[in-house]
Amino acid sequence: MMNSDGIPGSMPNEPDFVSIERIVRESGRRVRGNHAFTVSTKGSVENLVTSADLENERFLRSELTAALPGSAFMGEEGDEASLSDSEWVWIVDPIDGTTNFSRGIPMCAVSVALFRNAEPYAGFVLNPFMDVMYSAVRGRGAFKDGNPIHVSDRDFKSSLLSTAYCCYEKSLAEGCFRVSEILYPRINDIRRIGTAALELSLMAEGAGELYFEIRLSPWDHAAALTILAEAGGCYTGIGGDVRFDGPSPVLAANSEENLALLSEAVNEVYRGRVPYRS
C-alpha cells in the first residue's frame, strides 16, 4: 500500500510507515544541522562516536518506540535489545559512516530497520546531507524518495564492488585485501565509500552490483539489506545466512549469478569459515 507520495503505507496491525518516514527525515535534519558536535573513540582510534550519534539515537529511540508501543530497540550506541524481546524490534544506526560525518564528508546515513518476529520487515536509509530516503516494506518493493527502484542487470565483468577493510579490527584486513585482489581483474572497479547502509542502498538503485565486508554489525546492514532484497537483489553470509543477532560477513549482489561468483572469490580466501567465530 502506498500513499500519494509513494511512501510505503500500512496494512492493519502494522506501524504507520508514513509517520516513521517523517521521524527518520526529522532525525536527518537534526544530524545535518548539528555543527557543534564533539568526537570521542570507542575502544580504538578508528572507532569514532560523536555527540551527534548519541543525541540522534536518543531521539530515534524515543520517537520510534512511541510510534510502535511495545516495540524493542537495538541501537549501535548502547541500546542492546535482542530480536526475541518483542514481536517488533527496531535495529538502528543513528549515523552510519561516523568518520565521514566527523570530517564533513557528506556520505553517511541514518539507518532504521524494523523486524517482526525476528525477520526483516521494513527498512529506511536516509542520507541526511542530501535528504535522500531509501525505503522498503516487505513484499511491496523498494523506493527512493517515493519512486520505485531496482537493481541493475549488469553482468559480473561490468560490476562495481563496494567493500571495506575492517578498520575496527585490522587483523582481519589481510583477507579482505586478498578478496579485492582476486576480484579486481574480473570486474569493472572497486569503491570504498565508508558507510555500508548507503553503499547497499546505492546497489538497490542500480549504482553498484557487488558488496563484501567480512564483519558488520546488524545496525550497519539490516535496513539496507531489506531495501536491497525488495529491489531485486540478494545476499548471503559465509558458510550460512547473514546474521542479524551479532557480527556477520555480508556478501550481496544484483543477481544470484553474480552472488555465486562473488561467493566463489570470497571462498578462495576464507574456505567457508568466518575467521572470528570458533
C-alpha positions as YAML, in Angstrom:
chain: A
units: angstrom
residues:
- id: 1
  name: MET
  ca: [0.00, 0.00, 0.00]
- id: 2
  name: MET
  ca: [1.41, 3.39, -0.99]
- id: 3
  name: ASN
  ca: [0.25, 6.90, -0.17]
- id: 4
  name: SER
  ca: [0.03, 9.65, -2.78]
- id: 5
  name: ASP
  ca: [3.74, 10.48, -2.30]
- id: 6
  name: GLY
  ca: [4.86, 6.91, -2.92]
- id: 7
  name: ILE
  ca: [5.81, 6.33, 0.72]
- id: 8
  name: PRO
  ca: [5.11, 2.77, 1.93]
- id: 9
  name: GLY
  ca: [1.77, 2.84, 3.71]
- id: 10
  name: SER
  ca: [0.45, 0.50, 6.36]
- id: 11
  name: MET
  ca: [-1.81, -2.52, 6.49]
- id: 12
  name: PRO
  ca: [-3.98, -3.34, 9.54]
- id: 13
  name: ASN
  ca: [-1.92, -4.22, 12.64]
- id: 14
  name: GLU
  ca: [1.17, -2.53, 11.19]
- id: 15
  name: PRO
  ca: [3.04, 0.61, 12.24]
- id: 16
  name: ASP
  ca: [2.24, 3.87, 10.48]
- id: 17
  name: PHE
  ca: [5.09, 3.87, 7.97]
- id: 18
  name: VAL
  ca: [4.33, 7.41, 6.81]
- id: 19
  name: SER
  ca: [4.90, 8.62, 10.38]
- id: 20
  name: ILE
  ca: [8.07, 6.55, 10.62]
- id: 21
  name: GLU
  ca: [9.40, 8.11, 7.43]
- id: 22
  name: ARG
  ca: [8.76, 11.55, 8.94]
- id: 23
  name: ILE
  ca: [10.65, 10.57, 12.10]
- id: 24
  name: VAL
  ca: [13.64, 9.39, 10.09]
- id: 25
  name: ARG
  ca: [13.68, 12.56, 8.00]
- id: 26
  name: GLU
  ca: [13.49, 14.69, 11.13]
- id: 27
  name: SER
  ca: [16.43, 12.75, 12.59]
- id: 28
  name: GLY
  ca: [18.34, 13.55, 9.40]
- id: 29
  name: ARG
  ca: [17.58, 17.25, 9.77]
- id: 30
  name: ARG
  ca: [18.97, 17.09, 13.30]
- id: 31
  name: VAL
  ca: [22.17, 15.42, 12.08]
- id: 32
  name: ARG
  ca: [22.55, 17.85, 9.19]
- id: 33
  name: GLY
  ca: [22.11, 20.85, 11.48]
- id: 34
  name: ASN
  ca: [24.44, 19.67, 14.23]
- id: 35
  name: HIS
  ca: [27.60, 21.74, 13.78]
- id: 36
  name: ALA
  ca: [28.79, 21.75, 17.41]
- id: 37
  name: PHE
  ca: [29.31, 18.02, 17.93]
- id: 38
  name: THR
  ca: [32.19, 16.54, 19.89]
- id: 39
  name: VAL
  ca: [34.18, 13.46, 18.86]
- id: 40
  name: SER
  ca: [35.47, 10.61, 21.02]
- id: 41
  name: THR
  ca: [36.56, 7.00, 20.48]
- id: 42
  name: LYS
  ca: [35.12, 3.59, 21.34]
- id: 43
  name: GLY
  ca: [37.99, 1.22, 22.07]
- id: 44
  name: SER
  ca: [40.28, 2.27, 19.22]
- id: 45
  name: VAL
  ca: [41.30, 5.43, 17.43]
- id: 46
  name: GLU
  ca: [39.47, 4.24, 14.28]
- id: 47
  name: ASN
  ca: [36.13, 3.62, 16.00]
- id: 48
  name: LEU
  ca: [34.63, 7.08, 16.47]
- id: 49
  name: VAL
  ca: [31.46, 8.25, 18.14]
- id: 50
  name: THR
  ca: [30.20, 11.82, 18.10]
- id: 51
  name: SER
  ca: [27.76, 13.60, 20.36]
- id: 52
  name: ALA
  ca: [25.51, 13.74, 17.27]
- id: 53
  name: ASP
  ca: [25.40, 9.92, 17.17]
- id: 54
  name: LEU
  ca: [24.34, 9.77, 20.81]
- id: 55
  name: GLU
  ca: [21.77, 12.57, 20.51]
- id: 56
  name: ASN
  ca: [20.24, 11.07, 17.37]
- id: 57
  name: GLU
  ca: [19.98, 7.60, 18.87]
- id: 58
  name: ARG
  ca: [18.15, 9.02, 21.90]
- id: 59
  name: PHE
  ca: [15.78, 10.88, 19.57]
- id: 60
  name: LEU
  ca: [15.12, 7.81, 17.40]
- id: 61
  name: ARG
  ca: [14.62, 5.52, 20.37]
- id: 62
  name: SER
  ca: [12.08, 7.87, 21.92]
- id: 63
  name: GLU
  ca: [10.15, 8.57, 18.73]
- id: 64
  name: LEU
  ca: [10.17, 5.09, 17.18]
- id: 65
  name: THR
  ca: [9.16, 3.21, 20.33]
- id: 66
  name: ALA
  ca: [6.40, 5.77, 20.91]
- id: 67
  name: ALA
  ca: [5.19, 5.24, 17.33]
- id: 68
  name: LEU
  ca: [5.03, 1.48, 17.93]
- id: 69
  name: PRO
  ca: [4.17, 0.81, 21.59]
- id: 70
  name: GLY
  ca: [5.68, -2.38, 22.97]
- id: 71
  name: SER
  ca: [8.47, -2.48, 20.42]
- id: 72
  name: ALA
  ca: [12.09, -3.10, 21.45]
- id: 73
  name: PHE
  ca: [15.10, -1.09, 20.31]
- id: 74
  name: MET
  ca: [18.60, -2.22, 19.30]
- id: 75
  name: GLY
  ca: [20.97, 0.68, 18.62]
- id: 76
  name: GLU
  ca: [24.68, 0.98, 17.92]
- id: 77
  name: GLU
  ca: [25.31, 3.37, 20.79]
- id: 78
  name: GLY
  ca: [24.18, 1.22, 23.67]
- id: 79
  name: ASP
  ca: [20.57, 0.03, 23.35]
- id: 80
  name: GLU
  ca: [21.03, -3.73, 23.25]
- id: 81
  name: ALA
  ca: [17.64, -5.35, 22.81]
- id: 82
  name: SER
  ca: [17.61, -8.80, 21.21]
- id: 83
  name: LEU
  ca: [15.40, -9.95, 18.37]
- id: 84
  name: SER
  ca: [13.44, -12.13, 20.77]
- id: 85
  name: ASP
  ca: [12.49, -9.28, 23.12]
- id: 86
  name: SER
  ca: [9.32, -8.31, 21.22]
- id: 87
  name: GLU
  ca: [7.28, -9.09, 18.14]
- id: 88
  name: TRP
  ca: [8.59, -5.79, 16.74]
- id: 89
  name: VAL
  ca: [12.24, -4.77, 17.12]
- id: 90
  name: TRP
  ca: [13.96, -1.66, 15.76]
- id: 91
  name: ILE
  ca: [17.60, -2.00, 14.65]
- id: 92
  name: VAL
  ca: [19.11, 1.45, 14.32]
- id: 93
  name: ASP
  ca: [22.37, 3.14, 13.42]
- id: 94
  name: PRO
  ca: [21.95, 6.84, 14.19]
- id: 95
  name: ILE
  ca: [24.86, 7.76, 11.90]
- id: 96
  name: ASP
  ca: [26.40, 5.05, 9.74]
- id: 97
  name: GLY
  ca: [29.66, 6.48, 8.46]
- id: 98
  name: THR
  ca: [30.59, 8.45, 11.57]
- id: 99
  name: THR
  ca: [34.15, 9.05, 10.35]
- id: 100
  name: ASN
  ca: [32.81, 10.64, 7.16]
- id: 101
  name: PHE
  ca: [30.37, 12.73, 9.19]
- id: 102
  name: SER
  ca: [33.06, 13.87, 11.63]
- id: 103
  name: ARG
  ca: [35.24, 15.08, 8.73]
- id: 104
  name: GLY
  ca: [32.48, 16.84, 6.84]
- id: 105
  name: ILE
  ca: [32.26, 14.21, 4.09]
- id: 106
  name: PRO
  ca: [28.56, 14.13, 3.13]
- id: 107
  name: MET
  ca: [28.37, 10.35, 2.70]
- id: 108
  name: CYS
  ca: [26.71, 8.90, 5.78]
- id: 109
  name: ALA
  ca: [23.30, 7.51, 6.66]
- id: 110
  name: VAL
  ca: [20.61, 7.25, 9.27]
- id: 111
  name: SER
  ca: [19.67, 3.57, 9.16]
- id: 112
  name: VAL
  ca: [16.39, 2.29, 10.64]
- id: 113
  name: ALA
  ca: [15.25, -1.33, 10.26]
- id: 114
  name: LEU
  ca: [12.11, -2.86, 11.69]
- id: 115
  name: PHE
  ca: [11.98, -6.61, 12.35]
- id: 116
  name: ARG
  ca: [8.85, -8.63, 13.02]
- id: 117
  name: ASN
  ca: [9.18, -11.98, 14.77]
- id: 118
  name: ALA
  ca: [12.97, -11.81, 14.23]
- id: 119
  name: GLU
  ca: [12.64, -11.35, 10.44]
- id: 120
  name: PRO
  ca: [13.31, -8.24, 8.32]
- id: 121
  name: TYR
  ca: [10.09, -6.31, 7.75]
- id: 122
  name: ALA
  ca: [10.90, -2.70, 6.80]
- id: 123
  name: GLY
  ca: [13.93, -0.54, 6.18]
- id: 124
  name: PHE
  ca: [14.67, 3.17, 5.92]
- id: 125
  name: VAL
  ca: [18.08, 4.59, 4.96]
- id: 126
  name: LEU
  ca: [18.47, 8.37, 4.77]
- id: 127
  name: ASN
  ca: [21.45, 10.37, 3.55]
- id: 128
  name: PRO
  ca: [20.93, 13.36, 5.86]
- id: 129
  name: PHE
  ca: [23.05, 15.79, 3.83]
- id: 130
  name: MET
  ca: [21.30, 15.09, 0.53]
- id: 131
  name: ASP
  ca: [17.93, 14.40, 2.21]
- id: 132
  name: VAL
  ca: [17.56, 11.27, 0.06]
- id: 133
  name: MET
  ca: [15.48, 8.44, 1.53]
- id: 134
  name: TYR
  ca: [15.60, 4.78, 0.52]
- id: 135
  name: SER
  ca: [12.74, 2.70, 1.90]
- id: 136
  name: ALA
  ca: [11.07, -0.68, 1.67]
- id: 137
  name: VAL
  ca: [8.40, -2.75, 3.37]
- id: 138
  name: ARG
  ca: [8.48, -6.50, 2.87]
- id: 139
  name: GLY
  ca: [6.61, -7.59, -0.23]
- id: 140
  name: ARG
  ca: [5.96, -4.05, -1.52]
- id: 141
  name: GLY
  ca: [9.09, -3.11, -3.46]
- id: 142
  name: ALA
  ca: [11.86, -0.60, -2.82]
- id: 143
  name: PHE
  ca: [11.78, 3.17, -3.25]
- id: 144
  name: LYS
  ca: [13.99, 6.25, -3.39]
- id: 145
  name: ASP
  ca: [12.09, 9.35, -2.28]
- id: 146
  name: GLY
  ca: [8.88, 7.54, -3.20]
- id: 147
  name: ASN
  ca: [9.99, 6.43, -6.66]
- id: 148
  name: PRO
  ca: [10.40, 2.70, -7.36]
- id: 149
  name: ILE
  ca: [13.98, 1.44, -7.66]
- id: 150
  name: HIS
  ca: [15.54, -1.80, -8.86]
- id: 151
  name: VAL
  ca: [18.99, -3.33, -9.01]
- id: 152
  name: SER
  ca: [20.90, -3.17, -12.29]
- id: 153
  name: ASP
  ca: [21.15, -6.03, -14.78]
- id: 154
  name: ARG
  ca: [24.93, -5.69, -15.29]
- id: 155
  name: ASP
  ca: [26.96, -8.88, -15.51]
- id: 156
  name: PHE
  ca: [29.95, -9.74, -13.34]
- id: 157
  name: LYS
  ca: [32.65, -8.22, -15.55]
- id: 158
  name: SER
  ca: [30.73, -4.93, -15.68]
- id: 159
  name: SER
  ca: [30.15, -4.79, -11.92]
- id: 160
  name: LEU
  ca: [31.24, -2.26, -9.31]
- id: 161
  name: LEU
  ca: [32.23, -3.74, -5.95]
- id: 162
  name: SER
  ca: [31.78, -1.81, -2.72]
- id: 163
  name: THR
  ca: [33.93, -3.11, 0.11]
- id: 164
  name: ALA
  ca: [36.00, -2.16, 3.16]
- id: 165
  name: TYR
  ca: [38.97, -3.50, 5.07]
- id: 166
  name: CYS
  ca: [37.62, -3.86, 8.60]
- id: 167
  name: CYS
  ca: [39.31, -0.81, 10.06]
- id: 168
  name: TYR
  ca: [37.92, -1.57, 13.55]
- id: 169
  name: GLU
  ca: [39.67, -4.98, 13.54]
- id: 170
  name: LYS
  ca: [42.65, -4.56, 11.28]
- id: 171
  name: SER
  ca: [43.81, -8.10, 11.98]
- id: 172
  name: LEU
  ca: [41.02, -9.10, 9.54]
- id: 173
  name: ALA
  ca: [42.22, -6.77, 6.79]
- id: 174
  name: GLU
  ca: [44.63, -9.15, 5.06]
- id: 175
  name: GLY
  ca: [41.86, -11.47, 3.91]
- id: 176
  name: CYS
  ca: [39.76, -8.52, 2.75]
- id: 177
  name: PHE
  ca: [42.64, -7.17, 0.67]
- id: 178
  name: ARG
  ca: [43.11, -10.61, -0.85]
- id: 179
  name: VAL
  ca: [39.46, -10.75, -1.89]
- id: 180
  name: SER
  ca: [39.86, -7.37, -3.60]
- id: 181
  name: GLU
  ca: [42.98, -8.62, -5.38]
- id: 182
  name: ILE
  ca: [41.11, -11.65, -6.69]
- id: 183
  name: LEU
  ca: [38.08, -9.68, -7.82]
- id: 184
  name: TYR
  ca: [39.67, -6.55, -9.27]
- id: 185
  name: PRO
  ca: [40.89, -8.12, -12.56]
- id: 186
  name: ARG
  ca: [37.50, -9.77, -13.07]
- id: 187
  name: ILE
  ca: [35.18, -6.79, -12.55]
- id: 188
  name: ASN
  ca: [34.83, -3.15, -13.60]
- id: 189
  name: ASP
  ca: [36.11, -1.37, -10.46]
- id: 190
  name: ILE
  ca: [36.04, -1.07, -6.66]
- id: 191
  name: ARG
  ca: [34.57, 1.58, -4.37]
- id: 192
  name: ARG
  ca: [35.13, 2.15, -0.66]
- id: 193
  name: ILE
  ca: [32.65, 4.83, 0.49]
- id: 194
  name: GLY
  ca: [32.70, 4.23, 4.24]
- id: 195
  name: THR
  ca: [29.03, 3.56, 5.00]
- id: 196
  name: ALA
  ca: [27.59, 0.09, 4.49]
- id: 197
  name: ALA
  ca: [23.99, 1.27, 4.72]
- id: 198
  name: LEU
  ca: [24.44, 3.80, 1.93]
- id: 199
  name: GLU
  ca: [26.56, 1.52, -0.27]
- id: 200
  name: LEU
  ca: [23.94, -1.24, -0.13]
- id: 201
  name: SER
  ca: [21.15, 1.26, -0.80]
- id: 202
  name: LEU
  ca: [23.04, 2.59, -3.83]
- id: 203
  name: MET
  ca: [23.20, -1.00, -5.06]
- id: 204
  name: ALA
  ca: [19.43, -1.21, -4.67]
- id: 205
  name: GLU
  ca: [19.01, 1.63, -7.20]
- id: 206
  name: GLY
  ca: [21.49, 0.13, -9.65]
- id: 207
  name: ALA
  ca: [24.60, 2.19, -8.86]
- id: 208
  name: GLY
  ca: [26.67, -0.89, -7.97]
- id: 209
  name: GLU
  ca: [26.40, -4.64, -8.30]
- id: 210
  name: LEU
  ca: [28.60, -6.32, -5.66]
- id: 211
  name: TYR
  ca: [29.23, -5.85, -1.95]
- id: 212
  name: PHE
  ca: [31.56, -7.57, 0.52]
- id: 213
  name: GLU
  ca: [32.53, -6.92, 4.11]
- id: 214
  name: ILE
  ca: [33.95, -9.53, 6.44]
- id: 215
  name: ARG
  ca: [32.45, -8.13, 9.63]
- id: 216
  name: LEU
  ca: [29.39, -5.90, 10.03]
- id: 217
  name: SER
  ca: [27.02, -5.39, 12.95]
- id: 218
  name: PRO
  ca: [23.25, -5.71, 12.44]
- id: 219
  name: TRP
  ca: [22.65, -1.94, 12.57]
- id: 220
  name: ASP
  ca: [25.12, -1.49, 9.71]
- id: 221
  name: HIS
  ca: [23.17, -3.60, 7.23]
- id: 222
  name: ALA
  ca: [19.69, -4.57, 8.49]
- id: 223
  name: ALA
  ca: [17.75, -1.72, 6.89]
- id: 224
  name: ALA
  ca: [19.71, -1.64, 3.64]
- id: 225
  name: LEU
  ca: [19.54, -5.40, 3.07]
- id: 226
  name: THR
  ca: [15.77, -5.21, 3.46]
- id: 227
  name: ILE
  ca: [15.71, -2.49, 0.80]
- id: 228
  name: LEU
  ca: [18.12, -4.39, -1.45]
- id: 229
  name: ALA
  ca: [16.04, -7.57, -1.33]
- id: 230
  name: GLU
  ca: [12.88, -5.64, -2.22]
- id: 231
  name: ALA
  ca: [14.79, -4.05, -5.13]
- id: 232
  name: GLY
  ca: [15.55, -7.49, -6.58]
- id: 233
  name: GLY
  ca: [18.99, -8.02, -5.05]
- id: 234
  name: CYS
  ca: [20.24, -10.91, -2.97]
- id: 235
  name: TYR
  ca: [22.66, -11.54, -0.12]
- id: 236
  name: THR
  ca: [24.33, -14.23, 1.96]
- id: 237
  name: GLY
  ca: [26.99, -14.76, 4.60]
- id: 238
  name: ILE
  ca: [29.98, -17.10, 4.60]
- id: 239
  name: GLY
  ca: [29.01, -20.70, 5.23]
- id: 240
  name: GLY
  ca: [25.45, -19.66, 6.07]
- id: 241
  name: ASP
  ca: [22.99, -16.79, 6.16]
- id: 242
  name: VAL
  ca: [23.72, -13.24, 7.26]
- id: 243
  name: ARG
  ca: [23.24, -12.93, 11.00]
- id: 244
  name: PHE
  ca: [21.05, -10.18, 12.46]
- id: 245
  name: ASP
  ca: [21.79, -11.01, 16.11]
- id: 246
  name: GLY
  ca: [25.54, -10.33, 16.05]
- id: 247
  name: PRO
  ca: [28.54, -9.62, 13.82]
- id: 248
  name: SER
  ca: [28.39, -11.22, 10.39]
- id: 249
  name: PRO
  ca: [30.05, -11.22, 6.98]
- id: 250
  name: VAL
  ca: [27.85, -9.73, 4.28]
- id: 251
  name: LEU
  ca: [28.03, -10.63, 0.59]
- id: 252
  name: ALA
  ca: [25.46, -9.02, -1.70]
- id: 253
  name: ALA
  ca: [24.82, -8.74, -5.42]
- id: 254
  name: ASN
  ca: [22.33, -7.62, -8.03]
- id: 255
  name: SER
  ca: [21.70, -11.20, -9.18]
- id: 256
  name: GLU
  ca: [22.03, -14.77, -7.96]
- id: 257
  name: GLU
  ca: [24.59, -15.44, -10.71]
- id: 258
  name: ASN
  ca: [26.79, -12.55, -9.60]
- id: 259
  name: LEU
  ca: [26.36, -13.51, -5.94]
- id: 260
  name: ALA
  ca: [27.60, -17.02, -6.75]
- id: 261
  name: LEU
  ca: [30.68, -15.63, -8.49]
- id: 262
  name: LEU
  ca: [31.33, -13.23, -5.61]
- id: 263
  name: SER
  ca: [30.95, -16.09, -3.10]
- id: 264
  name: GLU
  ca: [33.38, -18.19, -5.13]
- id: 265
  name: ALA
  ca: [36.03, -15.46, -4.90]
- id: 266
  name: VAL
  ca: [35.43, -14.91, -1.17]
- id: 267
  name: ASN
  ca: [35.69, -18.62, -0.51]
- id: 268
  name: GLU
  ca: [39.05, -18.76, -2.29]
- id: 269
  name: VAL
  ca: [40.25, -16.84, 0.77]
- id: 270
  name: TYR
  ca: [38.02, -17.98, 3.64]
- id: 271
  name: ARG
  ca: [37.19, -21.59, 2.65]
- id: 272
  name: GLY
  ca: [33.69, -21.26, 4.08]
- id: 273
  name: ARG
  ca: [34.93, -20.21, 7.51]
- id: 274
  name: VAL
  ca: [34.25, -16.95, 9.36]
- id: 275
  name: PRO
  ca: [37.63, -16.02, 10.90]
- id: 276
  name: TYR
  ca: [36.27, -14.53, 14.13]
- id: 277
  name: ARG
  ca: [33.99, -17.46, 15.01]
- id: 278
  name: SER
  ca: [35.09, -20.70, 16.63]
...
